[in-house]
Amino acid sequence: MSEVPKMGNIPDPTQENIQEILHKVIIAHQQALALLQQTETAYSRLVPHQLLNLLQAKSIVDVKLGDQVERKMTIMFSDIRDFTPLSESMTPAENFEFINSFLSQMEPVISRHRGIIDKYIGDAIMALFEHGADDAVTGSIAMLERLEYYNAGRERAGYTPISIGIGLNTGVVMIGTVGGINRMDSTVIGDAVNLTARLEEATKTYRAPLIISQNTLYDLADPDKYLIRFLDRIRVKGKSQPLSIYEVFDNDNEKQRHRKKDSLPLFEKAIACYHMKDIAQAIPLLKQCIEISPEDFPALIYLERCYEYQATGQHLGTGELDTGVVWKDEQHTGLKELDQAHGELLERVNALTMQIKEDNCTGFESIFPFLTEHAEKLFPFEEELMRKHGYPFADSHAQEHNRFIENFTALSHKVGNRSEDPRYLAFRTELLLLDWFASHATKADRHFVRYIQHNGQR
């Protein structure tokens, strides 16, 4: 047998050599882990862990192009007012310093209220709240409070204070990843996102820092916890049905808050008169509001609208309050019982619209027994169907049912007390039903029926 050749002068490994090699391997492994943790932390600043959880990914490595999940969210858009002229007075470096200074104030507030910052768009923030509208509203109020603190520091440093506008809307959205193989990003897609952007724009029009949609109002556990008043109805481009929007004025200074609370019945009646084109009654009511609260900008805006209507005949309404709503094929859910109930509801709404238009609201309260029967028959049917098929948004859907019943019952009691103008109460009822039809009957109901159809027939 031939001898095995020796490997030069390499000594046989000793226990000390082995220990040294193992020590180096352990050090290298620890350094690699530390680098991995640093990388993970760095990526978490770009893609929040909450977003990864929503996409059911353990880490950024698990995220793939096209990952998507459907959730009911409250979406926030926030933007600095008059940022363009402000930025023009600064150098690019000063712009970056200012934006980062501002965003570093807002980011912790959003996080404390369980918000997920989806993206920064220049000076704007888009955030998501998955645990309900209350987090979004209280978070927005806290952001505006933090802004006061931030502005105090700016003033001490000789800088001009800034203001922001925040829009909130609630709805079912798709959250996922888009892009290409080499570059992708997370995004949120849905009608609810488009309406939120429209609400943020509306804060400029009404000079109201915080505006929420009817959808968000319905998602609040206790709306009476906040200072909220009806503001207007808006239509998103490409959508046939408008929706009511509301001002949250908890962040007004103490004096202004009390003044707006005192003038709230006058204000909401004045807005109703404007939308019913009863300008002769709207003007004195708005003047009373302004007398109580001279800096009530929405009241001042509506007074100007009244004068414009008198001068030109131009009315900034959404139309359906005069002409009613036309049933369209795309509003069908595909479920016979729901479509029949929705059709009957729409007939009642349009009949009420004609009563208001003709100023013949005597006896309009006959709609309330119909609404009671409608809710008692339809809502349990829907809720049983949702539970049977494991509909993921069944609880929030049922909450909307309960809120609707609360609202029309409260109006029914006011009608029974005969303490307010029947035409005004008829308008309030019409508004309630139009919003319900737009946001629930033809949107939320269609969504749950599509879910049932996709997951098997009933």
Helices and strands as residue ranges (DSSP letters): H 15-46, H 49-54, G 60-62, E 68-80, H 83-88, H 92-112, E 115-121, E 124-129, H 133-156, E 164-179, E 184-189, H 191-206, E 210-213, H 214-219, G 223-225, E 228-234, E 243-248, H 254-275, H 279-292, H 297-312, H 320-323, G 329-331, H 336-357, G 364-366, H 367-388, H 394-417, H 422-436, I 437-444, H 445-454
